[in-house]
Amino acid sequence: MNEPLIRISKRDGISKPKAWGIRGLALLFSLILSAVVIFAIVKLNPLKVYVSMALGAFGTGKRIWITLRDTMILTCIAVGLAPAFKMRFWNIGAEGQMLVGGIATAFFMIKFAGKMPAFLLFLCMIVTALLFGGIWGLIPGFFKAKWNANETLFTLMMNYIAIQLTSFCVSKWENPIGSNTVGIINPSTKIGWIGDFLNSDNPVHYNNDFLWTILIVVLLAALMYCYLRYTKHGYEISVVGDSENTARYAGIRVNRVYIRTMALSGALCGFAGFLAVSAVSHTISTSTANGRGFTAIIVAWLAKMNPFVMILISVLLTFLDKGAIQIASDFGLNEYASEIISGIVLFFILGSEFFINYKVKLRGHKEG
């Protein structure tokens, strides 16, 4: 029998330096291919394009803050998805969970501004954002535990319910009337703006908001790392993710783990909605999530549910997004043409995971 030209086999394991080396080579090859595509399509110097991308993300002080801010919001959502994904519960509903958390935050900012102390206002905003997001995650978790409902479809459909609920709230809170938009909430008093509450003496308000967003999400990532790695709940999540039957044999109440973990996952995504409204846009709309709930799926998967690695992946994806916008502006490129670079880089990074998990052998290759 003839030996096949290519054989693919599952790796038993791979060292972390080698795995990161493969990812680094994938990034290098993606930049080389992107350079070829850039020159072939628009006849531009690829180095100038890459410099433009870097300036778009890190060119000025404010751009650096905005890049870091968007990185942290994406990381926060990915951190929220981590426990569910580690349990092999495919939570595709981060968009909806983020939106309902944003609705709860905006409600208190609009209805209770100046009617209660700032500390109590923020406490209500945070608690209700966590609560609403947690309920939005608990519902599919309960149906999965009780009737083995398909979590992918369930969480995806709940996104659309959250979008319609957001549209309804926007129509009730629109300012000015008839504009079909909420507008900036409390622009003069800044009540409910997290940076103004935590550091009101600093006049650079975007620094206040963004700095506290960074600090809060880094702390959240550290807590999630410890939760998944060192707690009993984290151990149970890992066992359920490896095998439900093994978990049941070990005496773990799988249904309870499903419900508890999805409530936590939804609550953290709802907290991302609080940050998006209180520290980023200071408004609520159907575009508050802006697709980040789906992008965070890629972040969580590439990071292997490691919250600290999620920060690095989020930096890369945010850099590509900001860079694509900048080169479209600098060189008059069509938006879709500029996003080709992002697509190529992302494709290579995702593809590198195949070579990390599998070995490819050519005919005649002998193992040592």
VOPAGU-2260 file (C-alpha; in pm, 1 decimal, decimal comma):
REM VOPAGU-2260
SITE   aa  ch    i         X         Y         Z
SITE  MET   A    0       0,0       0,0       0,0
SITE  ASN   A    1     141,2     339,0    -104,2
SITE  GLU   A    2     223,8     584,8     171,8
SITE  PRO   A    3      18,4     907,0     148,8
SITE  LEU   A    4     201,2    1222,9      45,0
SITE  ILE   A    5      85,8    1411,4     357,2
SITE  ARG   A    6      -2,6    1269,3     695,8
SITE  ILE   A    7    -174,0    1471,0     970,0
SITE  SER   A    8    -170,7    1354,2    1329,7
SITE  LYS   A    9    -274,9    1502,1    1662,0
SITE  ARG   A   10       6,4    1637,3    1877,0
SITE  ASP   A   11      40,7    1490,0    2224,4
SITE  GLY   A   12     165,5    1823,7    2351,1
SITE  ILE   A   13     379,4    2120,9    2260,3
SITE  SER   A   14     593,1    2354,0    2470,2
SITE  LYS   A   15     474,4    2710,5    2519,1
SITE  PRO   A   16     786,0    2866,0    2358,4
SITE  LYS   A   17     738,3    2651,7    2047,1
SITE  ALA   A   18     365,4    2734,3    2031,1
SITE  TRP   A   19     436,0    3108,1    2054,7
SITE  GLY   A   20     711,8    3065,5    1798,6
SITE  ILE   A   21     460,0    2920,0    1554,1
SITE  ARG   A   22     224,0    3211,3    1619,7
SITE  GLY   A   23     508,7    3457,4    1568,2
SITE  LEU   A   24     600,6    3299,2    1233,3
SITE  ALA   A   25     235,2    3311,3    1130,4
SITE  LEU   A   26     224,9    3683,7    1208,7
SITE  LEU   A   27     546,7    3741,8    1011,6
SITE  PHE   A   28     419,4    3549,5     707,7
SITE  SER   A   29      88,1    3737,4     722,6
SITE  LEU   A   30     271,5    4071,1     709,4
SITE  ILE   A   31     479,6    3951,6     413,7
SITE  LEU   A   32     170,9    3836,8     223,9
SITE  SER   A   33     -10,9    4159,2     314,1
SITE  ALA   A   34     283,1    4356,4     174,1
SITE  VAL   A   35     258,1    4166,4    -154,5
SITE  VAL   A   36    -117,9    4224,5    -172,4
SITE  ILE   A   37     -80,0    4596,0     -93,1
SITE  PHE   A   38     175,7    4648,0    -366,9
SITE  ALA   A   39     -17,7    4437,3    -619,9
SITE  ILE   A   40    -348,6    4618,8    -565,5
SITE  VAL   A   41    -261,8    4982,0    -494,5
SITE  LYS   A   42     113,5    5004,0    -577,6
SITE  LEU   A   43     191,0    5152,1    -236,4
SITE  ASN   A   44     503,4    5102,9     -29,3
SITE  PRO   A   45     396,7    4842,3     229,4
SITE  LEU   A   46     624,5    4995,1     494,1
SITE  LYS   A   47     442,7    5327,8     463,8
SITE  VAL   A   48     112,6    5144,5     503,2
SITE  TYR   A   49     232,0    4967,3     817,7
SITE  VAL   A   50     361,7    5294,8     962,6
SITE  SER   A   51      22,8    5449,4     891,4
SITE  MET   A   52    -146,6    5163,5    1077,1
SITE  ALA   A   53      81,9    5216,4    1376,3
SITE  LEU   A   54       9,2    5588,7    1378,5
SITE  GLY   A   55    -364,0    5517,3    1358,0
SITE  ALA   A   56    -346,6    5315,7    1678,5
SITE  PHE   A   57     -62,7    5482,4    1870,5
SITE  GLY   A   58      13,7    5808,2    1686,6
SITE  THR   A   59     -94,1    6052,2    1958,8
SITE  GLY   A   60    -162,3    6045,1    2329,4
SITE  LYS   A   61    -536,9    6037,6    2281,5
SITE  ARG   A   62    -515,8    5763,9    2018,2
SITE  ILE   A   63    -315,0    5549,9    2257,8
SITE  TRP   A   64    -581,0    5598,4    2525,8
SITE  ILE   A   65    -859,1    5510,9    2281,1
SITE  THR   A   66    -675,2    5199,1    2161,4
SITE  LEU   A   67    -618,1    5085,6    2519,1
SITE  ARG   A   68    -979,7    5163,8    2608,3
SITE  ASP   A   69   -1117,6    4955,3    2321,2
SITE  THR   A   70    -869,1    4679,7    2404,6
SITE  MET   A   71    -995,7    4663,0    2761,1
SITE  ILE   A   72   -1364,2    4655,3    2664,6
SITE  LEU   A   73   -1291,5    4365,6    2426,8
SITE  THR   A   74   -1087,8    4192,9    2697,6
SITE  CYS   A   75   -1369,4    4235,3    2950,3
SITE  ILE   A   76   -1614,0    4056,0    2721,6
SITE  ALA   A   77   -1361,6    3779,9    2648,2
SITE  VAL   A   78   -1300,2    3735,3    3021,5
SITE  GLY   A   79   -1677,2    3698,1    3063,8
SITE  LEU   A   80   -1686,7    3429,9    2794,8
SITE  ALA   A   81   -1390,7    3239,1    2940,8
SITE  PRO   A   82   -1570,7    3033,2    3210,4
SITE  ALA   A   83   -1851,8    2934,5    2973,2
SITE  PHE   A   84   -1614,0    2835,0    2694,2
SITE  LYS   A   85   -1388,9    2643,0    2932,3
SITE  MET   A   86   -1700,3    2446,7    3025,6
SITE  ARG   A   87   -1762,8    2385,8    2650,6
SITE  PHE   A   88   -2081,6    2591,0    2675,3
SITE  TRP   A   89   -2077,8    2798,9    2357,5
SITE  ASN   A   90   -2207,7    3133,0    2476,4
SITE  ILE   A   91   -2267,6    3332,7    2155,9
SITE  GLY   A   92   -2486,2    3581,2    2342,3
SITE  ALA   A   93   -2227,2    3826,5    2473,6
SITE  GLU   A   94   -2370,1    4100,7    2250,4
SITE  GLY   A   95   -2711,5    4072,9    2413,4
SITE  GLN   A   96   -2572,3    4036,6    2765,0
SITE  MET   A   97   -2363,4    4348,6    2710,5
SITE  LEU   A   98   -2662,4    4542,2    2576,6
SITE  VAL   A   99   -2890,9    4463,1    2871,0
SITE  GLY   A  100   -2611,0    4564,6    3108,7
SITE  GLY   A  101   -2582,7    4889,8    2915,0
SITE  ILE   A  102   -2958,5    4945,2    2935,8
SITE  ALA   A  103   -2952,6    4907,2    3314,8
SITE  THR   A  104   -2661,2    5151,6    3339,8
SITE  ALA   A  105   -2824,0    5410,8    3112,5
SITE  PHE   A  106   -3152,9    5383,6    3303,0
SITE  PHE   A  107   -2994,7    5498,0    3628,8
SITE  MET   A  108   -2785,8    5765,2    3457,6
SITE  ILE   A  109   -3098,6    5912,9    3295,8
SITE  LYS   A  110   -3361,3    5865,8    3566,5
SITE  PHE   A  111   -3163,3    5915,0    3888,1
SITE  ALA   A  112   -2896,5    6172,8    3800,6
SITE  GLY   A  113   -2886,8    6424,5    4086,9
SITE  LYS   A  114   -3149,8    6232,2    4283,2
SITE  MET   A  115   -2911,7    6016,2    4486,0
SITE  PRO   A  116   -2549,9    6034,8    4605,3
SITE  ALA   A  117   -2288,7    5954,4    4340,5
SITE  PHE   A  118   -2163,5    5647,9    4529,0
SITE  LEU   A  119   -2513,5    5500,3    4555,9
SITE  LEU   A  120   -2582,5    5579,6    4189,8
SITE  PHE   A  121   -2272,3    5393,2    4075,9
SITE  LEU   A  122   -2350,3    5104,4    4307,0
SITE  CYS   A  123   -2697,6    5073,4    4150,6
SITE  MET   A  124   -2554,1    5099,8    3799,4
SITE  ILE   A  125   -2297,6    4826,3    3858,7
SITE  VAL   A  126   -2526,0    4590,0    4048,9
SITE  THR   A  127   -2810,9    4613,1    3795,4
SITE  ALA   A  128   -2571,0    4573,7    3500,9
SITE  LEU   A  129   -2432,7    4257,4    3661,0
SITE  LEU   A  130   -2784,0    4139,1    3748,8
SITE  PHE   A  131   -2936,6    4198,4    3404,2
SITE  GLY   A  132   -2639,1    4042,6    3226,3
SITE  GLY   A  133   -2644,4    3750,4    3469,3
SITE  ILE   A  134   -3014,3    3685,6    3406,8
SITE  TRP   A  135   -2955,1    3704,1    3031,0
SITE  GLY   A  136   -2687,6    3435,3    3069,9
SITE  LEU   A  137   -2874,1    3229,5    3329,0
SITE  ILE   A  138   -3177,5    3174,7    3104,5
SITE  PRO   A  139   -2995,8    2969,1    2835,9
SITE  GLY   A  140   -2795,3    2800,5    3111,9
SITE  PHE   A  141   -3116,7    2688,2    3280,8
SITE  PHE   A  142   -3268,2    2559,5    2956,8
SITE  LYS   A  143   -2947,1    2371,8    2878,0
SITE  ALA   A  144   -2943,3    2214,3    3223,2
SITE  LYS   A  145   -3315,6    2134,2    3231,2
SITE  TRP   A  146   -3392,3    2030,5    2872,5
SITE  ASN   A  147   -3049,9    2014,3    2702,1
SITE  ALA   A  148   -3141,7    2306,2    2473,8
SITE  ASN   A  149   -2887,6    2401,2    2207,2
SITE  GLU   A  150   -2691,5    2680,9    2375,5
SITE  THR   A  151   -2547,0    2821,3    2053,4
SITE  LEU   A  152   -2885,8    2893,4    1895,2
SITE  PHE   A  153   -3042,3    2995,4    2226,5
SITE  THR   A  154   -2780,3    3254,8    2315,5
SITE  LEU   A  155   -2768,3    3380,7    1956,5
SITE  MET   A  156   -3145,0    3437,7    1946,9
SITE  MET   A  157   -3132,0    3622,7    2279,0
SITE  ASN   A  158   -2900,8    3875,0    2111,8
SITE  TYR   A  159   -3186,9    3979,3    1884,4
SITE  ILE   A  160   -3425,5    4011,0    2177,6
SITE  ALA   A  161   -3173,3    4238,8    2349,6
SITE  ILE   A  162   -3136,3    4448,3    2033,6
SITE  GLN   A  163   -3511,3    4502,8    2012,0
SITE  LEU   A  164   -3526,4    4581,4    2382,8
SITE  THR   A  165   -3252,0    4839,2    2331,6
SITE  SER   A  166   -3443,5    4993,7    2040,6
SITE  PHE   A  167   -3750,7    5022,6    2262,5
SITE  CYS   A  168   -3551,5    5196,9    2537,5
SITE  VAL   A  169   -3392,6    5434,8    2287,1
SITE  SER   A  170   -3738,6    5532,4    2164,3
SITE  LYS   A  171   -3845,5    5606,3    2523,8
SITE  TRP   A  172   -3531,9    5797,9    2621,5
SITE  GLU   A  173   -3458,6    5978,4    2293,4
SITE  ASN   A  174   -3309,8    6324,4    2334,0
SITE  PRO   A  175   -3411,5    6546,9    2169,6
SITE  ILE   A  176   -3758,8    6407,2    2101,7
SITE  GLY   A  177   -3787,6    6266,7    1751,4
SITE  SER   A  178   -3413,9    6216,8    1704,5
SITE  ASN   A  179   -3432,5    5837,6    1756,7
SITE  THR   A  180   -3116,3    5859,5    1964,7
SITE  VAL   A  181   -3047,5    5899,1    2335,6
SITE  GLY   A  182   -2755,7    6134,5    2278,0
SITE  ILE   A  183   -2478,7    6192,6    2532,5
SITE  ILE   A  184   -2620,9    6135,5    2879,7
SITE  ASN   A  185   -2558,5    6417,3    3130,0
SITE  PRO   A  186   -2299,9    6600,2    2912,2
SITE  SER   A  187   -2279,0    6905,6    3139,3
SITE  THR   A  188   -2286,3    6746,9    3485,3
SITE  LYS   A  189   -2116,3    6419,3    3382,6
SITE  ILE   A  190   -2318,1    6237,0    3647,1
SITE  GLY   A  191   -2271,0    5864,9    3594,4
SITE  TRP   A  192   -1940,7    5906,7    3412,6
SITE  ILE   A  193   -1699,1    5676,3    3591,2
SITE  GLY   A  194   -1389,5    5892,4    3543,0
SITE  ASP   A  195   -1559,6    6202,7    3678,0
SITE  PHE   A  196   -1672,8    6015,8    3988,9
SITE  LEU   A  197   -1338,4    5849,9    4064,6
SITE  ASN   A  198   -1104,9    6138,0    3981,2
SITE  SER   A  199   -1304,2    6458,0    3942,8
SITE  ASP   A  200   -1007,9    6690,7    4003,0
SITE  ASN   A  201    -840,2    6595,8    3674,6
SITE  PRO   A  202    -986,2    6805,1    3390,0
SITE  VAL   A  203    -883,8    6553,3    3117,1
SITE  HIS   A  204   -1198,5    6346,9    3136,7
SITE  TYR   A  205   -1118,8    6094,9    2865,9
SITE  ASN   A  206    -802,9    6003,9    3060,2
SITE  ASN   A  207   -1012,2    5956,1    3374,8
SITE  ASP   A  208   -1264,5    5728,7    3206,7
SITE  PHE   A  209   -1012,9    5530,6    3007,7
SITE  LEU   A  210    -755,8    5489,8    3285,3
SITE  TRP   A  211   -1010,3    5348,7    3526,3
SITE  THR   A  212   -1144,8    5119,4    3254,2
SITE  ILE   A  213    -793,3    4979,3    3205,8
SITE  LEU   A  214    -731,5    4930,0    3577,2
SITE  ILE   A  215   -1069,3    4768,6    3639,9
SITE  VAL   A  216   -1041,7    4521,6    3350,5
SITE  VAL   A  217    -683,6    4422,7    3437,5
SITE  LEU   A  218    -799,4    4351,8    3792,9
SITE  LEU   A  219   -1096,5    4156,3    3656,0
SITE  ALA   A  220    -864,7    3949,2    3434,0
SITE  ALA   A  221    -644,0    3867,7    3734,2
SITE  LEU   A  222    -945,0    3762,3    3942,2
SITE  MET   A  223   -1078,9    3542,2    3661,4
SITE  TYR   A  224    -736,1    3379,9    3619,6
SITE  CYS   A  225    -732,8    3290,6    3989,5
SITE  TYR   A  226   -1096,6    3177,0    3979,4
SITE  LEU   A  227   -1043,4    2933,9    3692,5
SITE  ARG   A  228    -706,4    2808,0    3809,7
SITE  TYR   A  229    -723,0    2790,2    4189,2
SITE  THR   A  230   -1086,7    2758,4    4303,7
SITE  LYS   A  231   -1318,1    2462,1    4340,5
SITE  HIS   A  232   -1565,0    2620,0    4097,5
SITE  GLY   A  233   -1288,6    2660,3    3840,1
SITE  TYR   A  234   -1193,2    2295,4    3882,6
SITE  GLU   A  235   -1555,3    2186,6    3834,6
SITE  ILE   A  236   -1582,9    2399,3    3518,4
SITE  SER   A  237   -1270,4    2232,7    3380,6
SITE  VAL   A  238   -1394,1    1880,9    3457,7
SITE  VAL   A  239   -1737,4    1945,9    3302,3
SITE  GLY   A  240   -1565,0    2085,3    2994,2
SITE  ASP   A  241   -1348,9    1774,2    2959,4
SITE  SER   A  242   -1630,8    1523,4    3009,5
SITE  GLU   A  243   -1980,4    1552,7    3153,1
SITE  ASN   A  244   -1985,7    1182,3    3235,9
SITE  THR   A  245   -1659,0    1206,8    3427,0
SITE  ALA   A  246   -1792,1    1508,2    3614,8
SITE  ARG   A  247   -2108,4    1321,6    3714,4
SITE  TYR   A  248   -1904,1    1019,1    3819,5
SITE  ALA   A  249   -1693,7    1248,3    4038,5
SITE  GLY   A  250   -2007,5    1375,2    4209,5
SITE  ILE   A  251   -2018,1    1716,0    4042,1
SITE  ARG   A  252   -2369,2    1850,2    3987,1
SITE  VAL   A  253   -2333,9    1931,8    3619,1
SITE  ASN   A  254   -2667,9    2112,0    3585,1
SITE  ARG   A  255   -2582,8    2340,5    3875,8
SITE  VAL   A  256   -2243,0    2416,0    3720,7
SITE  TYR   A  257   -2412,2    2507,3    3390,4
SITE  ILE   A  258   -2650,4    2751,6    3555,4
SITE  ARG   A  259   -2394,6    2903,0    3793,5
SITE  THR   A  260   -2128,2    2948,5    3526,9
SITE  MET   A  261   -2360,3    3101,8    3269,4
SITE  ALA   A  262   -2492,8    3345,3    3528,5
SITE  LEU   A  263   -2132,4    3449,5    3596,3
SITE  SER   A  264   -2049,0    3471,2    3225,1
SITE  GLY   A  265   -2354,7    3684,4    3150,6
SITE  ALA   A  266   -2291,5    3907,9    3453,2
SITE  LEU   A  267   -1937,7    3989,0    3338,6
SITE  CYS   A  268   -2058,2    4065,0    2986,0
SITE  GLY   A  269   -2324,8    4286,0    3143,5
SITE  PHE   A  270   -2046,2    4461,1    3335,1
SITE  ALA   A  271   -1878,0    4527,7    2999,1
SITE  GLY   A  272   -2202,7    4702,4    2905,1
SITE  PHE   A  273   -2169,5    4917,0    3217,9
SITE  LEU   A  274   -1817,3    5017,4    3112,1
SITE  ALA   A  275   -1927,2    5085,8    2754,2
SITE  VAL   A  276   -2198,4    5327,2    2870,1
SITE  SER   A  277   -2040,1    5480,7    3179,5
SITE  ALA   A  278   -1678,3    5503,2    3066,6
SITE  VAL   A  279   -1677,4    5498,6    2684,9
SITE  SER   A  280   -1975,3    5629,5    2487,5
SITE  HIS   A  281   -2190,1    5778,4    2769,1
SITE  THR   A  282   -2497,9    5677,6    2572,0
SITE  ILE   A  283   -2694,9    5366,5    2477,5
SITE  SER   A  284   -2788,7    5240,8    2132,3
SITE  THR   A  285   -2816,3    4916,7    1938,7
SITE  SER   A  286   -2454,3    4967,4    1830,1
SITE  THR   A  287   -2318,6    4988,3    2185,5
SITE  ALA   A  288   -2184,4    4632,2    2157,0
SITE  ASN   A  289   -2071,7    4700,3    1797,1
SITE  GLY   A  290   -1991,2    4337,3    1717,1
SITE  ARG   A  291   -1739,3    4307,7    2000,4
SITE  GLY   A  292   -1934,0    4019,5    2151,6
SITE  PHE   A  293   -1846,8    3809,4    1846,2
SITE  THR   A  294   -1488,0    3935,6    1820,6
SITE  ALA   A  295   -1438,9    3839,6    2185,6
SITE  ILE   A  296   -1512,4    3478,0    2089,5
SITE  ILE   A  297   -1197,3    3480,0    1875,5
SITE  VAL   A  298   -1002,9    3644,6    2158,5
SITE  ALA   A  299   -1111,1    3386,7    2417,5
SITE  TRP   A  300   -1045,5    3093,2    2185,1
SITE  LEU   A  301    -701,1    3208,3    2072,3
SITE  ALA   A  302    -602,1    3280,9    2432,7
SITE  LYS   A  303    -706,4    2930,4    2544,1
SITE  MET   A  304    -920,0    3094,7    2816,4
SITE  ASN   A  305    -615,4    3260,2    2974,0
SITE  PRO   A  306    -729,3    3612,2    3074,8
SITE  PHE   A  307    -378,4    3761,4    3056,4
SITE  VAL   A  308    -320,9    3629,3    2704,0
SITE  MET   A  309    -661,1    3774,2    2612,9
SITE  ILE   A  310    -518,4    4121,4    2672,5
SITE  LEU   A  311    -242,8    4056,3    2415,6
SITE  ILE   A  312    -484,9    3918,3    2156,6
SITE  SER   A  313    -720,1    4211,5    2215,0
SITE  VAL   A  314    -433,6    4457,7    2160,4
SITE  LEU   A  315    -357,5    4295,2    1824,4
SITE  LEU   A  316    -718,1    4293,0    1703,1
SITE  THR   A  317    -777,1    4650,5    1818,3
SITE  PHE   A  318    -454,9    4760,2    1648,4
SITE  LEU   A  319    -568,8    4600,1    1321,8
SITE  ASP   A  320    -907,5    4768,1    1346,6
SITE  LYS   A  321    -764,5    5114,7    1413,8
SITE  GLY   A  322    -494,6    5064,2    1152,3
SITE  ALA   A  323    -746,0    4968,5     883,8
SITE  ILE   A  324    -940,2    5287,6     948,2
SITE  GLN   A  325    -623,3    5498,6     933,9
SITE  ILE   A  326    -487,8    5363,6     604,3
SITE  ALA   A  327    -829,6    5402,6     447,2
SITE  SER   A  328    -809,1    5770,0     543,6
SITE  ASP   A  329    -442,1    5830,2     457,4
SITE  PHE   A  330    -435,3    5659,6     119,5
SITE  GLY   A  331    -795,5    5697,2       7,4
SITE  LEU   A  332    -850,0    5323,1       6,1
SITE  ASN   A  333   -1189,1    5164,2       9,0
SITE  GLU   A  334   -1278,5    5043,9     358,5
SITE  TYR   A  335   -1300,0    4685,6     238,7
SITE  ALA   A  336    -960,3    4706,3      71,2
SITE  SER   A  337    -800,9    4825,1     394,8
SITE  GLU   A  338    -965,2    4543,1     588,4
SITE  ILE   A  339    -797,4    4286,3     361,2
SITE  ILE   A  340    -481,7    4330,3     571,3
SITE  SER   A  341    -673,5    4261,2     891,8
SITE  GLY   A  342    -831,0    3956,3     732,5
SITE  ILE   A  343    -497,6    3814,7     617,3
SITE  VAL   A  344    -335,4    3863,1     957,9
SITE  LEU   A  345    -629,5    3710,2    1140,3
SITE  PHE   A  346    -643,6    3417,0     896,4
SITE  PHE   A  347    -276,9    3333,0     955,6
SITE  ILE   A  348    -309,3    3362,1    1332,5
SITE  LEU   A  349    -613,7    3136,9    1337,0
SITE  GLY   A  350    -442,4    2897,3    1097,4
SITE  SER   A  351    -137,2    2875,6    1322,3
SITE  GLU   A  352    -351,4    2701,6    1583,4
SITE  PHE   A  353    -381,2    2406,1    1343,8
SITE  PHE   A  354      -3,6    2357,5    1339,6
SITE  ILE   A  355       7,7    2394,4    1717,6
SITE  ASN   A  356    -246,6    2116,1    1764,5
SITE  TYR   A  357    -149,7    1889,1    1473,0
SITE  LYS   A  358     168,2    1755,6    1312,0
SITE  VAL   A  359     200,3    1753,8     933,4
SITE  LYS   A  360     439,9    1495,6     790,7
SITE  LEU   A  361     548,7    1451,0     429,2
SITE  ARG   A  362     607,7    1116,0     261,4
SITE  GLY   A  363     941,1     968,1     357,3
SITE  HIS   A  364     967,3    1163,1     683,6
SITE  LYS   A  365    1109,5     944,7     960,1
SITE  GLU   A  366    1056,0    1019,6    1325,5
SITE  GLY   A  367    1357,4    1033,3    1551,3
